[in-house]
Amino acid sequence: MPKALRKSKNSGPEWTKPIRELRDRLRLNQAELGRRLHYSAMAISRWERGEQEPTDRGYIELGNLAGDPACWYFWGRAGLHNENLLRVLPELRERLSDAELASRERGAITAM
């Protein structure tokens, strides 16, 4: 295929890149990610190509899979914001505090 006709991997809506990056970070193919999110591999492919944006439920599931801090991007795309979530879900606040503490401890251990 001539170079001028080839699509750039970075083209498309801005929300495609974080989805691809999450899948790459988790070392999953599209079918495996789809199974974890309860979507088809074709749906994941459409998301990554920018042909179809994930539903709010899809974004929430992506956020759940991504973990902190990447979860906030996906949850924000679904219309959820951290101040609202932390207000109505106190256990989320505790979980994030525990994750932050664990991250600091890992940093201290690697600095030794």
N, C-alpha and C positions, 0 to 999 in steps of 0.2 A: 504494500500500500504506500503510495507517495506520502512523503512527510507532511505536506500541506493538508492532506485529508485526514490524517491521524488525529484523534482526539487526545488532548492533554489529560493526564491522570488528575491534574489539579483543577480542571475546569468543572463548572457546575456550581450549585448552591453551596454556601459555606458550611452547611450542616452535614455534608457528605464526608468531609475529612475526619471529624471526630469519630464517626461511626467506623470508618475504615481503620483508623488508628487504634480504636478499642479492640476490634477484631484481631488486628495484628498483634497487639500487646498480649491478648489472651491466647494467641497462637491457635485460632480456630478458623476453619473454613466457613464459607457462607452457610452450608447445611448445618454444621454444628452450632453456629451462633443462632440460626433460626430455631433449632430444637430447644436451645436454652431459653429463648424468648417466646416460644410458642408461635412462631411465624415460619413461613416456608423459606427455602433458600432463594427462591425467585423474589420474594419480598425484600430480603436482605440485599440482593443484587440491585433491585430497583432503587433502594435507599442509597446505596453506595454510588450509583450512577447519577443520582439526582433526578430520576424519573418520577419518583413518588416520595413524598416526605412521610416519615413515620407518624403514626397516630399518636395522640397523647399517651395512650397505654404503651405503645412501643417505646416512646421516649422514657417513660417511667421505668420500664423494664430494663432499658439500656443503662439508665442511671443506677438501678439496683445492682446490675452486673458490674458496672464500672467501679463502684466504691468511691470513697472520699479521696480526693477532692473533685474528680471528674464527674461524679454524680450530679453536682450542682448545674453543670452545663446542660445535661440532658433533662433534668427535672425543670430547669428554667424554660427550655423549649416547650415543655408540656404545660407551662403556665404556673408551675409551683415555684415558690421562692423561699429561701432559707428562713427568713424571719417568720413566715407563716407556718412552715413545717416545724420549726423548733418550738413555736408557741403551742401547737396542737399535739405534737408528738414528743413529750419529754424524754421518752426512751431513746429517741434519735439523738437528742442533745448528749445524753450519757454515752451512747455508742461512739459519737464523733469525738467526745472528750477522751475516751479510752483509746481510740485510734490515734489521736494526736499525741497522747502520752507514750504509746508504744513506738510511734515514729521518732519521738525525741530520744527514747531509750536506745533505739537502734542506731541513731546518729551518734550518741555518746559512746556506744560500744565500738563502732567502726573508727572513731577518732582515737581510740586507745592504741 
